[in-house]
Amino acid sequence: MLVPAFSTDLSLVWAILSFMTASAGVAIADVTIDACVTENSISHPSLAGDLQSLCAISTSIGQLVGFAMSGVLVHIIGPKGVFGILSIPAGMVILVGMMLQEPLVHSYSHKRVSQKFLDATKTMVTALKCPDVWRPCLYMYLSLAFGLNIHEGMFYWYTDAKAGPSFSQEVIGSIFSVGAIGSLLGVLLYQNVFRNHPFRHVLFWTQLLFGASSLLDLVLVLRLNLQFGVPDYIFVVMDEAVSKMIARLKWMPLLVLSSKLCPSGIEGTFFALLMSIDHVGLLSSSWAGGLLLHALNVTRTQFDNLWTVVLIRSFARLCPIGLLFLVPRNDPDSSILPSELLLTKKGDDVLESEDSEMISLVNNHV
Protein backbone atom coordinates (compact mmCIF):
# COMPACT_ATOMS: atom_id res chain seq x y z
CA MET A 1 0.00 0.00 0.00
CA LEU A 2 2.99 2.32 0.40
CA VAL A 3 3.71 2.11 -3.34
CA PRO A 4 0.45 3.80 -4.50
CA ALA A 5 0.60 6.11 -1.48
CA PHE A 6 3.98 7.72 -2.32
CA SER A 7 4.12 7.27 -6.10
CA THR A 8 3.45 10.38 -8.15
CA ASP A 9 3.20 8.68 -11.54
CA LEU A 10 2.23 5.07 -10.92
CA SER A 11 1.69 2.95 -14.01
CA LEU A 12 -1.25 0.59 -14.35
CA VAL A 13 0.99 -2.49 -14.18
CA TRP A 14 2.63 -1.42 -10.92
CA ALA A 15 -0.72 -0.48 -9.44
CA ILE A 16 -2.16 -3.91 -10.24
CA LEU A 17 0.94 -5.63 -8.85
CA SER A 18 0.73 -3.57 -5.66
CA PHE A 19 -2.90 -4.47 -5.04
CA MET A 20 -2.25 -8.13 -5.92
CA THR A 21 0.64 -8.24 -3.43
CA ALA A 22 -1.50 -6.65 -0.73
CA SER A 23 -4.31 -9.12 -1.41
CA ALA A 24 -1.85 -12.03 -1.31
CA GLY A 25 -0.55 -10.86 2.07
CA VAL A 26 -4.07 -10.66 3.46
CA ALA A 27 -4.88 -14.10 2.05
CA ILE A 28 -1.76 -15.69 3.61
CA ALA A 29 -2.53 -14.19 7.02
CA ASP A 30 -6.17 -15.24 6.69
CA VAL A 31 -5.26 -18.84 5.84
CA THR A 32 -2.82 -18.98 8.76
CA ILE A 33 -5.36 -17.85 11.32
CA ASP A 34 -7.99 -20.10 9.74
CA ALA A 35 -5.63 -23.04 10.23
CA CYS A 36 -5.28 -22.18 13.92
CA VAL A 37 -9.04 -21.81 14.34
CA THR A 38 -9.78 -25.03 12.44
CA GLU A 39 -7.20 -26.99 14.42
CA ASN A 40 -8.77 -25.88 17.69
CA SER A 41 -12.26 -26.52 16.33
CA ILE A 42 -11.34 -30.14 15.63
CA SER A 43 -9.59 -30.70 18.95
CA HIS A 44 -12.41 -28.91 20.83
CA PRO A 45 -15.63 -29.59 18.83
CA SER A 46 -17.85 -27.88 21.40
CA LEU A 47 -15.97 -24.60 20.87
CA ALA A 48 -16.17 -24.58 17.05
CA GLY A 49 -19.13 -22.20 16.99
CA ASP A 50 -17.58 -19.93 19.60
CA LEU A 51 -14.31 -19.66 17.67
CA GLN A 52 -16.02 -18.85 14.39
CA SER A 53 -18.27 -16.34 16.14
CA LEU A 54 -15.23 -14.64 17.65
CA CYS A 55 -13.59 -14.36 14.24
CA ALA A 56 -16.81 -13.07 12.67
CA ILE A 57 -17.25 -10.47 15.42
CA SER A 58 -13.70 -9.25 14.86
CA THR A 59 -14.32 -9.03 11.11
CA SER A 60 -17.60 -7.14 11.56
CA ILE A 61 -16.00 -4.65 13.94
CA GLY A 62 -13.18 -4.09 11.45
CA GLN A 63 -15.68 -3.54 8.64
CA LEU A 64 -17.64 -1.12 10.79
CA VAL A 65 -14.54 0.94 11.58
CA GLY A 66 -13.38 0.84 7.96
CA PHE A 67 -16.69 1.86 6.41
CA ALA A 68 -17.25 4.57 9.02
CA MET A 69 -13.82 6.14 8.50
CA SER A 70 -13.31 5.59 4.76
CA GLY A 71 -15.45 8.45 3.47
CA VAL A 72 -14.10 10.93 6.04
CA LEU A 73 -10.46 9.97 5.45
CA VAL A 74 -10.78 10.17 1.67
CA HIS A 75 -12.31 13.62 2.03
CA ILE A 76 -9.58 14.84 4.44
CA ILE A 77 -6.33 13.25 3.20
CA GLY A 78 -7.32 11.89 -0.21
CA PRO A 79 -7.03 8.38 -1.68
CA LYS A 80 -3.22 8.24 -1.49
CA GLY A 81 -3.25 9.11 2.18
CA VAL A 82 -5.77 6.33 2.80
CA PHE A 83 -3.48 3.85 1.02
CA GLY A 84 -0.66 4.92 3.31
CA ILE A 85 -2.81 4.38 6.41
CA LEU A 86 -3.68 0.88 5.16
CA SER A 87 -0.04 -0.12 5.68
CA ILE A 88 -0.54 0.20 9.47
CA PRO A 89 -2.79 -2.90 9.82
CA ALA A 90 -0.22 -4.88 7.82
CA GLY A 91 2.46 -3.93 10.33
CA MET A 92 0.18 -4.97 13.18
CA VAL A 93 -0.26 -8.39 11.55
CA ILE A 94 3.53 -8.76 11.58
CA LEU A 95 3.50 -8.11 15.34
CA VAL A 96 0.81 -10.77 15.79
CA GLY A 97 2.98 -13.25 13.88
CA MET A 98 5.90 -12.50 16.17
CA MET A 99 3.73 -13.12 19.22
CA LEU A 100 2.52 -16.57 18.12
CA GLN A 101 4.37 -19.39 19.84
CA GLU A 102 4.83 -22.70 18.07
CA PRO A 103 7.41 -25.51 18.12
CA LEU A 104 10.22 -25.09 15.61
CA VAL A 105 11.46 -28.06 13.60
CA HIS A 106 15.22 -27.86 12.98
CA SER A 107 17.20 -29.64 10.29
CA TYR A 108 14.19 -30.37 8.13
CA SER A 109 15.29 -32.42 5.11
CA HIS A 110 13.94 -31.80 1.63
CA LYS A 111 12.98 -35.46 1.44
CA ARG A 112 10.83 -35.10 4.54
CA VAL A 113 9.17 -31.97 3.10
CA SER A 114 8.38 -33.81 -0.14
CA GLN A 115 6.96 -36.74 1.79
CA LYS A 116 4.74 -34.50 3.89
CA PHE A 117 3.53 -32.77 0.72
CA LEU A 118 2.62 -36.12 -0.83
CA ASP A 119 0.90 -37.24 2.38
CA ALA A 120 -1.09 -34.02 2.52
CA THR A 121 -2.15 -34.42 -1.12
CA LYS A 122 -3.29 -37.99 -0.52
CA THR A 123 -5.21 -36.92 2.56
CA MET A 124 -6.95 -34.13 0.64
CA VAL A 125 -7.94 -36.49 -2.19
CA THR A 126 -9.20 -39.06 0.31
CA ALA A 127 -11.23 -36.41 2.12
CA LEU A 128 -12.77 -35.04 -1.09
CA LYS A 129 -13.86 -38.55 -2.08
CA CYS A 130 -15.77 -38.87 1.18
CA PRO A 131 -19.52 -38.12 0.70
CA ASP A 132 -19.57 -36.36 4.07
CA VAL A 133 -17.12 -33.83 2.60
CA TRP A 134 -17.93 -33.31 -1.07
CA ARG A 135 -21.68 -33.05 -0.52
CA PRO A 136 -21.44 -30.04 1.86
CA CYS A 137 -18.82 -28.50 -0.46
CA LEU A 138 -21.25 -28.78 -3.37
CA TYR A 139 -24.00 -27.18 -1.31
CA MET A 140 -21.78 -24.29 -0.22
CA TYR A 141 -20.84 -23.57 -3.83
CA LEU A 142 -24.41 -23.75 -5.14
CA SER A 143 -25.88 -21.72 -2.27
CA LEU A 144 -23.44 -18.91 -3.01
CA ALA A 145 -23.77 -19.18 -6.80
CA PHE A 146 -27.57 -18.86 -6.60
CA GLY A 147 -27.14 -15.57 -4.73
CA LEU A 148 -26.97 -13.59 -8.02
CA ASN A 149 -24.91 -10.55 -7.08
CA ILE A 150 -26.42 -7.44 -8.73
CA HIS A 151 -24.55 -4.95 -6.58
CA GLU A 152 -23.32 -2.93 -9.57
CA GLY A 153 -26.83 -2.37 -10.89
CA MET A 154 -28.12 -1.33 -7.47
CA PHE A 155 -25.13 0.97 -6.88
CA TYR A 156 -25.72 2.92 -10.09
CA TRP A 157 -29.43 3.09 -9.29
CA TYR A 158 -28.62 4.49 -5.82
CA THR A 159 -26.55 7.30 -7.34
CA ASP A 160 -28.82 8.04 -10.30
CA ALA A 161 -30.48 11.46 -10.15
CA LYS A 162 -33.56 10.54 -12.18
CA ALA A 163 -34.63 6.96 -11.50
CA GLY A 164 -32.96 6.48 -8.10
CA PRO A 165 -32.60 8.33 -4.81
CA SER A 166 -29.42 10.11 -5.97
CA PHE A 167 -27.22 9.21 -3.00
CA SER A 168 -23.69 10.58 -2.81
CA GLN A 169 -20.70 8.29 -2.31
CA GLU A 170 -20.32 9.50 1.28
CA VAL A 171 -23.93 8.56 2.00
CA ILE A 172 -23.40 5.10 0.47
CA GLY A 173 -20.35 4.65 2.70
CA SER A 174 -22.46 5.41 5.77
CA ILE A 175 -25.06 2.93 4.55
CA PHE A 176 -22.41 0.22 4.28
CA SER A 177 -21.25 0.99 7.82
CA VAL A 178 -24.80 0.32 9.02
CA GLY A 179 -24.60 -2.95 7.11
CA ALA A 180 -21.51 -3.83 9.15
CA ILE A 181 -23.56 -3.26 12.32
CA GLY A 182 -26.20 -5.63 10.94
CA SER A 183 -23.49 -8.20 10.26
CA LEU A 184 -22.29 -7.87 13.86
CA LEU A 185 -25.85 -8.36 15.13
CA GLY A 186 -26.10 -11.46 12.96
CA VAL A 187 -23.00 -12.95 14.59
CA LEU A 188 -24.32 -12.21 18.08
CA LEU A 189 -27.70 -13.67 17.19
CA TYR A 190 -26.10 -16.87 15.88
CA GLN A 191 -23.85 -17.16 18.92
CA ASN A 192 -26.66 -16.77 21.45
CA VAL A 193 -29.61 -18.41 19.68
CA PHE A 194 -28.68 -20.71 16.77
CA ARG A 195 -25.21 -21.97 17.68
CA ASN A 196 -26.37 -25.34 19.02
CA HIS A 197 -29.02 -26.04 16.40
CA PRO A 198 -28.46 -28.61 13.60
CA PHE A 199 -26.94 -27.29 10.38
CA ARG A 200 -29.94 -28.14 8.20
CA HIS A 201 -32.39 -26.41 10.53
CA VAL A 202 -30.42 -23.17 10.64
CA LEU A 203 -29.65 -23.15 6.91
CA PHE A 204 -33.30 -23.73 5.99
CA TRP A 205 -34.58 -20.69 7.87
CA THR A 206 -31.66 -18.43 7.01
CA GLN A 207 -31.88 -19.29 3.31
CA LEU A 208 -35.63 -18.64 3.39
CA LEU A 209 -35.13 -15.28 5.09
CA PHE A 210 -32.25 -14.51 2.72
CA GLY A 211 -34.56 -14.80 -0.28
CA ALA A 212 -37.36 -12.89 1.43
CA SER A 213 -35.08 -10.04 2.54
CA SER A 214 -33.97 -9.42 -1.04
CA LEU A 215 -37.55 -8.39 -1.80
CA LEU A 216 -36.87 -5.22 0.18
CA ASP A 217 -34.86 -4.02 -2.83
CA LEU A 218 -37.95 -4.61 -4.95
CA VAL A 219 -39.97 -2.32 -2.68
CA LEU A 220 -37.26 0.31 -3.01
CA VAL A 221 -36.89 0.06 -6.79
CA LEU A 222 -40.65 0.29 -7.31
CA ARG A 223 -40.66 3.30 -4.95
CA LEU A 224 -43.33 1.71 -2.78
CA ASN A 225 -41.59 2.98 0.33
CA LEU A 226 -42.42 6.57 -0.66
CA GLN A 227 -46.09 5.68 -0.91
CA PHE A 228 -45.94 4.63 2.76
CA GLY A 229 -44.09 7.81 3.69
CA VAL A 230 -40.72 6.15 4.37
CA PRO A 231 -37.76 8.21 3.04
CA ASP A 232 -35.28 6.48 0.76
CA TYR A 233 -32.33 6.82 3.14
CA ILE A 234 -34.21 5.38 6.13
CA PHE A 235 -35.49 2.47 4.07
CA VAL A 236 -32.09 1.72 2.51
CA VAL A 237 -30.44 1.78 5.94
CA MET A 238 -33.00 -0.71 7.28
CA ASP A 239 -32.65 -2.82 4.15
CA GLU A 240 -28.86 -2.92 4.43
CA ALA A 241 -28.89 -3.78 8.14
CA VAL A 242 -31.47 -6.57 7.76
CA SER A 243 -29.85 -8.03 4.63
CA LYS A 244 -26.36 -8.10 6.12
CA MET A 245 -27.65 -9.58 9.39
CA ILE A 246 -29.40 -12.43 7.57
CA ALA A 247 -26.44 -12.96 5.23
CA ARG A 248 -24.14 -13.32 8.24
CA LEU A 249 -26.61 -15.72 9.89
CA LYS A 250 -26.51 -17.78 6.70
CA TRP A 251 -22.72 -17.67 6.50
CA MET A 252 -21.92 -18.62 10.11
CA PRO A 253 -23.11 -22.26 10.01
CA LEU A 254 -21.23 -22.73 6.74
CA LEU A 255 -18.02 -21.55 8.42
CA VAL A 256 -18.53 -23.89 11.37
CA LEU A 257 -19.33 -26.74 8.96
CA SER A 258 -16.19 -25.99 6.93
CA SER A 259 -14.01 -26.11 10.03
CA LYS A 260 -15.34 -29.60 10.78
CA LEU A 261 -14.55 -30.90 7.29
CA CYS A 262 -10.78 -30.38 7.60
CA PRO A 263 -8.60 -33.48 8.21
CA SER A 264 -6.01 -33.22 10.96
CA GLY A 265 -2.54 -32.19 9.89
CA ILE A 266 -3.65 -30.17 6.84
CA GLU A 267 -6.23 -27.90 8.47
CA GLY A 268 -4.99 -24.68 6.92
CA THR A 269 -4.53 -26.13 3.44
CA PHE A 270 -7.91 -27.83 3.37
CA PHE A 271 -9.75 -24.85 4.87
CA ALA A 272 -8.12 -22.66 2.22
CA LEU A 273 -9.42 -25.11 -0.40
CA LEU A 274 -12.93 -24.85 1.04
CA MET A 275 -12.73 -21.07 1.07
CA SER A 276 -11.54 -21.19 -2.55
CA ILE A 277 -14.65 -23.17 -3.43
CA ASP A 278 -16.74 -20.53 -1.67
CA HIS A 279 -14.99 -17.73 -3.53
CA VAL A 280 -15.63 -19.52 -6.83
CA GLY A 281 -19.27 -19.58 -5.79
CA LEU A 282 -19.19 -15.83 -5.14
CA LEU A 283 -17.48 -15.29 -8.49
CA SER A 284 -20.14 -17.39 -10.21
CA SER A 285 -22.77 -15.30 -8.45
CA SER A 286 -21.21 -12.09 -9.78
CA TRP A 287 -20.98 -13.49 -13.30
CA ALA A 288 -24.56 -14.71 -13.26
CA GLY A 289 -25.77 -11.40 -11.84
CA GLY A 290 -23.84 -9.46 -14.47
CA LEU A 291 -25.24 -11.63 -17.26
CA LEU A 292 -28.75 -11.16 -15.91
CA LEU A 293 -28.31 -7.37 -15.82
CA HIS A 294 -26.96 -7.46 -19.38
CA ALA A 295 -29.74 -9.73 -20.64
CA LEU A 296 -32.44 -7.44 -19.26
CA ASN A 297 -30.64 -4.30 -20.51
CA VAL A 298 -29.92 -2.77 -17.13
CA THR A 299 -27.06 -0.29 -17.54
CA ARG A 300 -25.63 2.74 -15.72
CA THR A 301 -28.45 4.90 -17.01
CA GLN A 302 -31.20 2.40 -17.91
CA PHE A 303 -33.14 0.84 -14.99
CA ASP A 304 -36.55 -0.04 -16.46
CA ASN A 305 -36.05 -3.77 -15.91
CA LEU A 306 -34.18 -3.56 -12.62
CA TRP A 307 -37.27 -4.63 -10.69
CA THR A 308 -37.42 -7.81 -12.79
CA VAL A 309 -33.77 -8.55 -11.98
CA VAL A 310 -34.45 -8.12 -8.26
CA LEU A 311 -37.47 -10.42 -8.45
CA ILE A 312 -35.53 -13.14 -10.28
CA ARG A 313 -32.73 -12.86 -7.74
CA SER A 314 -35.18 -13.31 -4.86
CA PHE A 315 -36.56 -16.55 -6.32
CA ALA A 316 -33.07 -17.81 -7.19
CA ARG A 317 -31.98 -17.39 -3.57
CA LEU A 318 -34.72 -19.81 -2.52
CA CYS A 319 -33.40 -22.61 -4.77
CA PRO A 320 -30.69 -23.85 -2.34
CA ILE A 321 -33.45 -24.88 0.09
CA GLY A 322 -34.09 -27.85 -2.22
CA LEU A 323 -30.42 -28.86 -1.90
CA LEU A 324 -30.30 -29.10 1.89
CA PHE A 325 -30.14 -32.90 1.65
CA LEU A 326 -26.44 -32.37 0.82
CA VAL A 327 -25.83 -30.94 4.29
CA PRO A 328 -25.31 -33.39 7.18
CA ARG A 329 -27.91 -33.56 9.92
CA ASN A 330 -25.23 -33.21 12.60
CA ASP A 331 -25.29 -30.50 15.21
CA PRO A 332 -22.24 -28.20 15.54
CA ASP A 333 -20.89 -30.07 18.59
CA SER A 334 -20.47 -33.44 16.84
CA SER A 335 -17.77 -34.65 14.45
CA ILE A 336 -18.49 -35.17 10.76
CA LEU A 337 -15.30 -36.68 9.33
CA PRO A 338 -14.53 -40.40 9.58
CA SER A 339 -12.22 -41.35 12.45
CA GLU A 340 -9.27 -42.12 10.15
CA LEU A 341 -9.24 -38.52 8.88
CA LEU A 342 -9.28 -37.14 12.41
CA LEU A 343 -6.11 -38.91 13.53
CA THR A 344 -3.58 -36.21 14.25
CA LYS A 345 -0.20 -36.32 12.57
CA LYS A 346 1.37 -33.59 14.61
CA GLY A 347 2.81 -35.88 17.22
CA ASP A 348 5.50 -37.00 14.79
CA ASP A 349 6.43 -33.41 14.01
CA VAL A 350 6.72 -32.51 17.69
CA LEU A 351 8.82 -35.57 18.36
CA GLU A 352 11.05 -34.73 15.41
CA SER A 353 11.43 -31.21 16.76
CA GLU A 354 12.39 -32.50 20.21
CA ASP A 355 14.79 -35.05 18.72
CA SER A 356 16.50 -32.45 16.55
CA GLU A 357 16.83 -30.10 19.50
CA MET A 358 18.35 -32.91 21.59
CA ILE A 359 20.82 -33.76 18.82
CA SER A 360 21.77 -30.10 18.54
CA LEU A 361 22.38 -29.88 22.29
CA VAL A 362 24.54 -33.03 22.23
CA ASN A 363 26.60 -31.71 19.31
CA ASN A 364 27.14 -28.39 21.06
CA HIS A 365 28.22 -30.18 24.24
CA VAL A 366 30.66 -32.33 22.33
N, C-alpha and C positions, 0 to 999 in steps of 0.2 A: 504493500500500500504506500510505502514511502516513494516508490518510483513515480506513480502519477501525481503524488502530492508535491514533489519538488521539481518535476520536469516542466520546462517551459514550452518545449516543442516535441511532444511525445507522439511517435508514429503509431499507426493502428496496430502494427504487429507487436510492438513492445507493450502497448496497452493490453492487448489480448493475453500476451504471455504473463503480464503482471497479475491480471485477474485470475488466470488459470493457476498460477503458482499459489496465490492466496487461497483459492478454492481447494487446491490439493492439500495445503497445510491444514485447513479446517477439516477436511475429510480424514486425514491421518489422525488428527487429535480425536475426532469423533469416533473413529473405529477403535482407537485405543481405549477410550473410556467405555465404549460399548462392550468391549471384551471384558473389562473389569466387572461391569454390571452383570453381564451374562454369566460369567463365572460364578459370581456370588448368588445369582438367581438359581443356578443349578445346584450349588452346594447348600443353599437355604431356600427351598421352594416356597415356603410360607412368606418369604420376604420379597418375592419377585414383583408383586404388584406395588409394594412400598418403594422399591428401588426405581422402578419405571416412573412412578408418580413423582418421586423426588427429582428425577432428571427432567420430566415434563414441566414441573413447577419452575425449575431453574431456567429452562428454555423460554417459558412464557414470560417470566420476569424480565429476561434479557430482551425479548421482543418488545415488551411494553416500554422499557427504557429507551430502546433504539427508535421505535416509532415516535415516541413522545419528543425525543430530542432531535430527530433527523431534520424536520422542517425548520426548526429554530436555528440549528447549527449551519445549515446550508444558507439560510438568510443572513447570518452574522459573519461567518468566515468563508463561505463559498464551498463549492464541491471539493477543491483541492485540500482545503483545510480539514474537511471531514475525512478525506482519505488518509491524511496524516494522523488524525485521532484514532482511526481504525487500527493503526499499528500498535496501540497500547494494549488492547486485549490479547494480541498475539504474544507480546512480551509477558503478559500475565500467565498465559498458557505454558510458556517456557518455565516460569517459576513453579507452576504446578507439577510439571514433569520432573523438576529437580527435587521436589518434596516427596514424590512417590518412592516407596521403599520396596525393593524386590530382590530376590537372590540372583547374584551374578554367576554365570557359568563361564569359567576360564578355560582356555586351551580347547576351544570348540573346533573340531576337525571339520574340513569340508565334506568328508564322507558322511559324517554324522548329520550335517545340515541337509545333505541330499537325501539321506534316508528319512529324516523327519519330514521333508517336503513330500516324498513319495507316500509316507504313511498318512499325512494329512490329506493328500489327494484321494487316496483310497477310502479314507473315512468319509470324506465329503460325498464321493460317489455312492458309497453304501448308504449314507443317510438320505440322499436324494432319491434312491430307489425305494425307500421305505414309504408305504402309503400314508403313514402318520405324519410324514414330513412334506411330501410333494403335494398332497391334497390341500393342506392349509396354505402352502405357497401359491398354488393356483388360485385359491379364493382371494388371497391378498392382492394378487395382480389384477384379477377381474374386478374386484370391488373398487379398486382405484381407477382402473381404465374406464369403468362405466360412470365415473364422476363427471365427465365432459366439462373440462375447464373452459369457460367462456369469459375469463377475467378481462381479456383485452377488449372485447365488445362492450362489457359493462363499464370499463374504465372510460372509454371514449364517450359513452352515453352519459356518464356522470359529469364530464367536463364540457359537454355540448351545450351551447347557449340556446338552441332552439328546441330540440326534442327533449333534452335532459335538464337536470337541475342546475347545471352550470357551476359545479363546484370547482374551487381552485385547488392546486396541488397541495397547499398547506392544509386545507380542509380535509382532503383525502387522507393525508398523513395522520391527522387527528382521528379520523374514522378508523384507520387501521390500528391505532393504539387502543381504541375501545375494543377492537376485535381481539387484541392480545389479552385484555382483561377477561373477555368471554372465554378465551382459551384457558386461562388460569382457573376460572370458575369451573370449567369442564373437568380439569384435572382434580380439583378438590372434590367435585361431585362424584367422580369415579372412585377416588380414594376412600370416601366416607360412606358411599351407598352401594356401588356396583362392584367393588373390588373382589368380593368373595362369591359372586354369581358365576354360573357356567358361561363359557365363551359364547355358545350359540344364543343363549338367552339375551345377553347384553348386545351382541351384534344384531340380533333381529330388531330390537327396539331402536337402537341407535341408527341403523340403516333406514328404518321406516321414518324416523324423525328427520334424518338427513335429507331424504327425498321431499318430505313435507315442508321443511324449512326453506328449501330452494324456491318454493312458490311465493315466498315473500318478495323475491325479485320481480315476479310476475305482477304482483300488486303495485310495486313501484313503477315498473315500466308502463303499465296501463294507466298510471296516475290515479289509481283508486284511493290512495292514501289522502290525496287532496280533497276528494269528495267527502271524506270523513273528518276533514279539518286537521289532519296530521301533517306538519311541515316535512319537506323532503329530508332535511338534515336529521331530524328526530327519528324519522322512520328508518333511514339508512343506518344510523347508529344502532338502533334496536336490531335491525336485520343483521348487521355485522357481528354484534355481540352474540346473538342467538345462534347464528350459523357457525361461528368459530367455536362456541361452546359445544355444540352437537358434533362438529367435526373432530374435536379433541376427544370427546366421549367415544366416538367411533374408532379413533386411532389408538387409544390406550390399550384396549384388550388385544389388538393386533401386535403391539409392542411386547406385551407380556407373553403372548403366544409365541412370538419370534424368539424371545429369550429362552423358551423352553424347548425349542427345536434344535438347539446348538449342541453338537456332541462335545464331550469333554476333551480338552487339549487343543481344540481349534475354534474356541468360542468366538474370538475376534474375527477370524477369517470367515467363518460360516455366517455370523451375524452380518458382516459386511456384504456377503452374498445375498442374504435375505433383503437387506436394505437396497441392494442394487435391483433386485426384482421389484421392490416397491417403487423405486425411482423410475424403472421402465414403465410401470403402471401409470405413474404420474405423467410421464412423457407421452404415453399413448393417449391419456386423457386430454392433454393439451393438443395433440395432433387431431384427435377426433373432434374436439371442440372447435378448433380452427377450421377444419373441413366443413363442419356444420354451419359455422358463420359464413364461410365462403359460398356454400351451396344455397343458402337462403339470402345471399346478397346483403349481408350486414357488414358495413364498412365504417370508416371513421366518421362519415357524414350521413350515412344511410342507415336508419334504425327501424324501418317499417315492419320488418319481420323479426325483430329482436324478441318480441313476446312469444313467438312460436319457438324460437331457440330455447328460451327459458322453460317453456312447457315441456319440450322434448327432453331437456336435461333432467327435469324433475321426475319424469317417468323412467328415464334410464337409470337414475340413482336407486330406484326400487328393484331393479332386476337382480342385484346380488342377493336379495332375500331368498330367491329360488335356488341359490347355490350354497346355502348354509349347511347342506349335508356334507360338504367338504371339510367343515370345521369339526374338530373333535368335541365330544360332549363333556370333556373333562372340566373341572373347576380349576381356577388359577393355582391352587395349592398342591395339586397332584402332578406327577411326572407324565410326560407324553412319550418320550423316546424309549425304545427297547433298552433293557438293562445293559446289553453289550456296548451300546453307544454312550452310556453314562459312566463307564469305567474310566477313571482318571488316569492320565498318562504323565502327570506332573511329578509323581514320586520319583521316577527315573531321573528326571532332570535335576531335581533337588539333590538326589544322591550323587549324581555326577558332579554337581557343583561342590558338594561337601568333599567328595573324593579329590577333585582337582585342587581345592584349597588345602587339603591335607598334604598332597604331594608337593605343592608349592612350599608349604611350611617345612617339610622334611628337607627339600633341596636347599632352602635358605639356611637351615641349621647345619647341613653338611658343608 
